[in-house]
């Protein structure tokens, strides 16, 4: 009987524990355990160096030595999460949790992955287990509350807040949960009370800022500022409090205080540059800051560009506003700071070139264009015109002509007739200034071959042909000028040229008609045009009207002289002419 009993017990034992287990075949040896753990150490090191492939390689080796190495699955899941591979991460975490269900981090991470995979039911199950198992750990409460609140399950969220408070005492999670629930119910007063009670226990800039925002939403700006100030005393770098107080001053029209806070806000390196940029771009569009407070806002933008000197977009937008506000040196400094970080950046350089052009800084423009071509030779066809214009405005006509014509072959190859037209017209004008009309007319002809109806070229060509020394073909000049008038019947400059050519041809009445139209369209802006009209009237013996327009021309020339000394010679010449004609008229 005993032998039978032993045999039965042994058979049951074998059924419950397979023979391989009894022999140790499924259990890793001590050496295998050691090797598996060593692989995990190497995998962790690879993870620290962000080498995903090596992490996976060492984890697989660890599992070869020990199939139940939960750390290997967890590490592979972490790599999956870094690479945003949520499905593989979930599978690996499930394995880790199955092997060690008591590991808090395995379960908490799996719950977070369930949430990302929108498997809310499974996430809730895990977090509820963790809350029950670890009642003093805050993260599971937070995750559950973040699930419940957006789904309108405020009662469940409140229960969790109460449970957490009983477990660990008053805390920010319970406080903010109640605050969010009351805020969502538009019960601002109750929400404020919750925060005030918490702030009385543990002063916090977070609570004080939220209280201030709620008070501000109720129109209680003065009281809101009190709480913003409390928050800033707790933490002088509290950005939401700083911004909130700053915005109250802007909204209520206290612009001086607003700009003071704005400057320190823009200087703060902790604030995201994109937030700063978005805010100042909206402020720059407000008329009062474009006009009355433009200089003060320019100082704020200077602070912004200094805080982020490597941000070229901030530098450029700031410089544009500064330039419009008359702060040209400040604007240039902002651009040059950005250039130090990106010395070859064509976008920054092209904006500096545009800025120098708009400020008429011709020597600097010539020099900077040269250096830009040197580092961006492929952009020469966009840059050489700026260099030519800079040289022209410095009186370097020969150099300007050479620069502008240097790209003629390239432009022809590219069939860029628009730029060629501009160059030929400009070069023609410069040759006329050099009193080399034969060369000037050569380039005007080139320009008109591209565009036979180009009004500026036709007008200049006709004028120089008609008024040059020796005088050219008046019929040809009139024919060209007629095209400009037909195409632009209300352009005073073209009417003036056409009328004056008629006058030179002896067609005085016809000339008077066109000059009369030119004066009407010009609105008294051009003293030259009024002088021409007066000359024709004088020649037609309409003396009274002629001297009215001579006086108008003199007045306009005097106004221009006050603006710029360059027109002083023209004023003296016109004045002597009018005096001579008045004297001649009196003698008659």
Beta strands, then each sheet from edge to edge (+ up, - down):
end
